[in-house]
C-alpha cells in the first residue's frame, strides 16, 4: 500500500471516529435533554482509556488538541482552535501586512487542504490547485494544525521561502514544494467580444474594485454590440460574500440575492437594488470546483433567480460569517456563526452550488505505468488554461445561449 493511500485511509478513519463519537454532543439526533452529556461521558472515558491502556504513554496535549480540532472540522472545515500561545501569535500578526504565498485553505481529513490560490501568486505559479493537500509546513505536520495557525506559518518577510510537503492531485506520493513569499495583488477583470455578439467577462478574484471593473466591462461590451453575456467565475476563490452580492446585483434588478442566518444571528436578507443593475442581457455563468465564497454567492443568486444558466462543475462550498470567540484558557476558536443561503434556502457552505448544465474539467494528468505508478522522470501535465475560443466549457455556455461556437 503506497504512502498516499495510507494517508487517506488513516485520515478518513480518524474523521469518521470523531464524527461518530462527538456528533451527538452537538445535539444532532438527541432524543432526550441529557443525551449530549452522556456522550461527553463516553468521550471522557475514551480519553481515560487512551491514557492508561495505549501501548505507550501518549502526549495527552496532542490527543486533546487533535480531538478539539476534529470536533471543529466535523462541523466546519474553516474553523480553528488556537491554544493560548497560538492565539497570542495570531493577535500579534493578523493585522500585519506580511508577504504571503497566496493559498486559500480549509481542513480536510484532519489536514490542511487547498481551496484555491490567489491568481499570479507564488502558489499559483507553482501549479498548486483546488483539493491539493498540505502534509507539512516548514517541517511541521498539518494534521490537527489549526487552520488559522497554518495561515500564519505561510506568511513572512518578502523574499523569504517556506517549504511545503504536498499531496497533489494525481500524485501518489508527497512532493516537496518551496515557495518564495511575495506581496499579492488581484488581477483585473478581463473582457472581450466572442463570435455571435457574445460578450465574455472573466473574473479570477473579487473585491469591490473588481465589481466596479465588471460593471464598466458590461457597459463597454453592450456599447460594442453584445447581445448576450458569458460570466466566467471558474477558480475564483478570493473575495468576501458581500462582493458576490454586489456582483450579482449588476445583473439583477429585483429579487432576493441571498440571506445570512445563524443560531444566534437573526436572518438578514440581501435584496437586489434596481439602481445598481447594469444589464438585462441573457447570461450564462461558468463555475468549477475552485469557485468559492463571493463567486459562489453570485452564482447561487443568478441561478436561484433564473437570471442565468450555470454551466460547469459544482462549486467548492464556502460562504459564511466567521467570528473569533475567546476561551477561558486564553485560547480562542474561529467559527462560522452564520451561513449564506441561496434564494431557494440552500446553505452554500453545506453543498456548494450545482450547475444545471454539468461539464467536468479535466484533472491534471500524469504518465503512469501498467500498475498505476508514475513513470520515473515523467512530468505532470496541467489541465488546459482557460481560452475562450476553444474552451469546452465556454462552448457549452454558448450552446446554452443558442449561439453556434
Secondary structure as UniProt FT lines:
FT   HELIX           3..22
FT   HELIX           23..26
FT   TURN            27..29
FT   TURN            33..34
FT   HELIX           35..53
FT   HELIX           60..75
FT   TURN            77..78
FT   STRAND          80..82
FT   HELIX           84..93
FT   TURN            94..95
FT   STRAND          99..100
FT   STRAND          103..108
FT   TURN            109..110
FT   STRAND          111..117
FT   TURN            119..120
FT   HELIX           122..125
FT   TURN            126..127
FT   TURN            130..131
FT   STRAND          133..137
FT   TURN            138..139
FT   STRAND          140..141
FT   TURN            143..144
FT   HELIX           147..154
FT   TURN            158..159
FT   STRAND          161..167
FT   TURN            169..170
FT   STRAND          175..180
FT   STRAND          190..194
FT   TURN            195..197
FT   STRAND          198..202
FT   HELIX           208..223
FT   TURN            224..225
FT   STRAND          228..232
FT   TURN            234..235
FT   HELIX           241..249
FT   TURN            250..251
FT   STRAND          256..261
FT   STRAND          268..271
FT   HELIX           274..276
FT   STRAND          282..287
FT   TURN            289..290
FT   HELIX           294..304
FT   TURN            305..306
FT   STRAND          309..312
FT   STRAND          320..326
FT   TURN            328..329
FT   STRAND          332..341
FT   TURN            343..344
FT   HELIX           348..351
FT   STRAND          357..358
FT   TURN            370..371
FT   TURN            376..377
FT   TURN            388..390
FT   HELIX           392..400
FT   TURN            401..402
//
